[in-house]
Amino acid sequence: MTTLSFAKLHGTANDFIYVDAREGFPGDPAALAPRLCDRRRGVGADGLILVLPPSNGDAHCRMVIYNADGSRAEMCGNGIRGLAKFVHDRGFLRASPLRVETDAGVKTVHTEVANGRVVRVTVDMGLPVWEGRAIPVASDGEVIERPLEVAGQTYRVTCVSMGNPHCVVFVDDVAALPLADLGPRFEHHPFFPRRVNTEFVRVAGRERLVMRVWERGAGETMACGTGACAVAVAAARTGRAARHVVVVLPGGELEIDWRDDDRVLMTGDAVDVFEGRIEV
């Protein structure tokens, strides 16, 4: 048995276990993630995030993400905000801006610091990808308001990648959705060869969107940063909202700015929960 030191942080109540793995990690993180993320038998979290050395000189560190089921995620918007706080507040890295290597490329992160601690983080999430095969979905070209039959009902879906695949569905009432039943049906639909994160969205105004999310490998979560970005660009692309919006999630609010240069900026909180050690 080995003792593993960790910290638990959350961004808009999307919570993660962070481990400084720059000098190694005990065992297989994909196998360990389900045990650590178990909310009854482990620490409890939506995912496990490792901080590793960068693979090249373009970044200060590398972020590797494992979902609660042990699957690997390319990118996580709430997770990268927490990583910025994790490395800054513990004195590991205090670069500003911080450049973080992910499986979806290098992301630039700006932190707002008060009394020596990170309180708010803005992430350059890059450019949305609309080409179907690149998202990926089982279709060529863009998927904008396309009819898709799921569980015997036809939904109009807009698909986009923000470093990971998203399917956005606009609805009149997000609260009434049977998400525990509907979410897995979208996630495992054959139209999505690498599964998908699905966002159900109500437009509350030109600058305000309300959403719930079913994340592949994690289920319904309190928030999803890449999902909030996907929702914002899909709403703007379909004429439902402005390019600068607040996205309201069960865990809080995120500010999303789809700039004229096509880059998407996400701003939100990053909060320490606790630190601990566990035998693995």
C-alpha positions in Angstrom: 0.0 0.0 0.0 1.1 3.5 -0.8 -0.1 6.8 0.8 -1.4 9.2 -1.9 -1.5 13.0 -1.0 -4.3 14.9 -2.8 -6.4 18.0 -2.7 -10.1 18.3 -3.6 -11.2 21.5 -5.4 -14.3 22.5 -7.3 -15.4 25.0 -10.0 -19.1 25.8 -9.9 -19.5 22.6 -7.9 -17.9 20.4 -10.5 -15.4 18.7 -8.1 -12.1 17.0 -8.8 -9.3 15.2 -7.0 -5.9 16.8 -7.8 -2.6 15.0 -7.4 0.9 16.5 -8.0 2.3 13.7 -10.1 5.3 15.5 -11.5 7.5 12.9 -9.8 5.3 9.9 -10.5 2.0 8.4 -9.6 1.5 5.1 -7.8 -0.2 2.6 -10.1 -2.7 3.0 -13.0 -4.7 6.2 -12.6 -7.4 4.9 -15.0 -8.0 1.9 -12.6 -7.7 4.1 -9.5 -10.0 6.9 -10.5 -13.3 5.0 -10.0 -12.2 4.1 -6.4 -11.1 7.6 -5.5 -14.1 9.3 -7.1 -16.6 7.0 -5.4 -18.7 9.2 -3.2 -19.4 6.5 -0.6 -16.3 4.5 -0.6 -13.6 7.0 -1.7 -12.9 10.7 -1.6 -15.8 11.5 -3.9 -15.5 13.6 -7.1 -16.5 13.9 -10.8 -12.9 13.1 -11.8 -9.2 12.7 -11.1 -6.7 15.3 -12.4 -3.0 14.7 -12.5 -0.4 17.5 -12.7 2.5 16.3 -14.8 5.6 17.8 -16.4 4.9 19.2 -19.9 6.0 17.1 -22.8 7.7 20.2 -24.5 8.6 23.8 -23.9 5.3 25.3 -24.9 3.7 24.8 -21.5 4.4 25.1 -17.8 2.7 21.9 -16.9 0.5 19.1 -18.2 -3.0 18.3 -17.1 -4.3 14.7 -17.5 -8.0 14.0 -16.7 -9.7 10.8 -15.8 -13.5 10.7 -15.5 -15.2 9.0 -12.5 -15.5 5.8 -14.5 -11.8 5.8 -15.4 -12.1 6.9 -19.0 -9.8 9.6 -20.2 -11.1 13.1 -21.0 -9.4 15.4 -23.5 -10.2 18.7 -21.7 -12.2 20.0 -18.8 -13.0 23.7 -18.3 -13.9 23.6 -14.6 -11.0 21.2 -14.0 -8.4 23.5 -15.6 -9.5 26.4 -13.4 -9.1 24.3 -10.3 -5.6 23.2 -11.6 -4.6 26.9 -11.8 -5.5 27.4 -8.2 -4.0 24.1 -7.1 -0.6 24.9 -8.5 -0.6 28.6 -7.6 -1.8 28.4 -4.0 0.6 25.6 -3.2 3.6 27.3 -4.7 4.2 24.7 -7.4 3.8 27.2 -10.3 3.0 30.9 -10.3 3.4 31.8 -13.9 1.0 34.4 -15.2 -0.4 33.6 -17.6 -0.1 29.9 -17.0 0.1 27.7 -20.1 -1.3 24.2 -19.5 -0.8 21.3 -21.9 -3.9 19.1 -22.3 -5.0 16.3 -24.6 -6.8 19.1 -26.6 -3.8 21.3 -26.9 -2.1 24.0 -24.8 -4.5 26.3 -23.0 -3.7 29.8 -21.6 -5.0 30.6 -18.2 -5.2 34.0 -16.4 -5.8 34.1 -12.6 -7.3 36.7 -10.4 -5.5 36.7 -7.1 -6.6 38.1 -3.7 -4.5 37.9 -0.5 -2.1 35.6 -2.3 -4.8 33.0 -3.4 -6.5 32.5 -6.7 -10.2 33.4 -6.5 -11.3 33.6 -10.2 -9.9 32.2 -13.4 -10.2 33.0 -17.1 -9.3 30.3 -19.6 -8.8 30.7 -23.3 -10.7 27.7 -24.5 -9.6 28.0 -28.1 -11.8 27.9 -31.2 -15.0 25.9 -31.5 -14.8 23.0 -34.1 -18.0 22.5 -36.2 -16.8 19.9 -38.7 -18.7 16.7 -38.0 -15.9 14.2 -38.3 -13.6 16.3 -36.2 -16.0 16.6 -33.3 -16.5 13.6 -33.9 -20.0 12.6 -35.0 -21.0 10.1 -37.7 -21.7 12.8 -40.3 -19.8 15.0 -42.7 -20.1 18.8 -42.5 -21.7 20.9 -39.8 -24.4 19.6 -37.5 -26.6 22.6 -36.8 -30.2 22.0 -35.7 -30.1 18.5 -37.2 -33.0 16.1 -36.4 -31.7 13.1 -34.3 -34.0 10.4 -33.0 -33.2 9.3 -29.5 -35.4 6.9 -27.5 -38.2 7.2 -30.0 -38.3 11.0 -30.0 -36.8 13.4 -32.4 -34.5 16.2 -31.1 -32.9 19.0 -33.0 -29.2 18.9 -32.1 -26.3 21.2 -32.6 -22.9 19.6 -32.3 -19.5 21.2 -31.6 -16.1 20.4 -30.1 -14.5 22.5 -27.4 -11.6 20.1 -27.2 -14.2 17.3 -26.5 -17.5 16.4 -28.2 -20.7 18.2 -27.3 -24.3 17.9 -28.3 -26.5 20.9 -27.5 -30.3 20.6 -27.3 -32.5 23.6 -26.8 -35.6 23.0 -24.7 -38.4 24.9 -23.0 -37.9 23.4 -19.5 -34.6 22.0 -18.3 -35.8 21.2 -14.8 -38.5 18.7 -15.9 -36.1 16.6 -18.1 -35.6 13.0 -17.0 -31.9 13.4 -17.4 -30.9 10.2 -15.7 -32.7 8.3 -18.3 -32.2 10.5 -21.3 -28.5 11.4 -20.8 -27.1 7.8 -21.2 -29.2 7.4 -24.4 -27.5 10.4 -26.0 -24.1 9.5 -24.6 -24.1 6.0 -26.2 -26.0 6.9 -29.3 -24.3 5.5 -32.5 -24.2 9.0 -34.0 -21.4 9.7 -31.5 -18.5 7.3 -32.1 -16.5 8.5 -29.0 -19.6 9.1 -26.9 -20.7 12.7 -26.2 -21.4 15.3 -23.5 -25.0 16.5 -23.9 -26.3 19.9 -22.8 -30.0 20.7 -22.5 -30.5 24.5 -22.6 -33.3 27.0 -21.9 -32.8 30.5 -23.3 -33.6 32.9 -20.5 -32.6 36.0 -22.5 -30.1 37.3 -25.1 -27.3 37.2 -22.5 -28.5 34.4 -20.1 -28.7 30.7 -20.7 -29.8 28.0 -18.3 -28.4 24.4 -18.7 -28.1 20.9 -17.4 -25.5 18.5 -18.6 -24.9 14.8 -18.9 -21.2 14.2 -19.1 -19.8 11.1 -20.7 -18.1 9.0 -18.1 -19.5 11.0 -15.2 -23.3 11.3 -15.6 -25.1 14.5 -14.5 -22.8 17.0 -13.0 -23.3 20.3 -11.3 -21.4 22.1 -14.1 -19.3 21.6 -17.2 -17.0 24.3 -18.4 -16.5 23.0 -22.0 -20.2 22.4 -22.0 -21.0 26.0 -21.1 -18.8 27.1 -23.9 -20.5 24.7 -26.3 -23.9 26.0 -25.2 -22.8 29.7 -25.7 -21.5 29.2 -29.2 -24.4 27.1 -30.2 -26.9 29.7 -29.0 -25.1 32.5 -30.8 -24.6 30.4 -33.9 -28.4 29.7 -34.1 -29.3 33.3 -33.4 -30.7 32.6 -29.9 -28.3 34.7 -27.9 -25.5 37.2 -28.0 -21.8 36.2 -28.1 -21.1 37.3 -24.5 -23.4 35.4 -22.1 -23.8 34.1 -18.6 -24.5 30.4 -18.4 -26.4 29.3 -15.4 -25.7 25.8 -14.2 -26.9 23.9 -11.0 -23.5 24.6 -9.4 -23.3 28.3 -10.3 -22.6 30.7 -13.1 -19.9 30.9 -15.8 -19.2 33.9 -18.0 -18.6 33.0 -21.7 -17.2 35.4 -24.3 -17.1 34.2 -27.9 -14.8 36.9 -29.3 -14.7 38.2 -32.8 -11.5 36.4 -33.5 -13.4 33.1 -32.9 -11.7 32.3 -29.6 -13.8 31.4 -26.6 -13.0 32.8 -23.1 -14.5 31.2 -20.0 -14.4 32.9 -16.6 -15.5 31.3 -13.2 -14.5 30.5 -9.7 -12.0 28.0 -8.3 -12.5 26.8 -4.7 -10.5 24.7 -2.3 -12.5 22.0 -0.5 -9.9 20.1 1.5 -6.6 18.2 1.4 -5.9 14.7 2.5 -4.1 11.4 2.2 -5.4 8.0 1.3 -3.9 4.6 1.0 -4.0 3.1 -2.5 
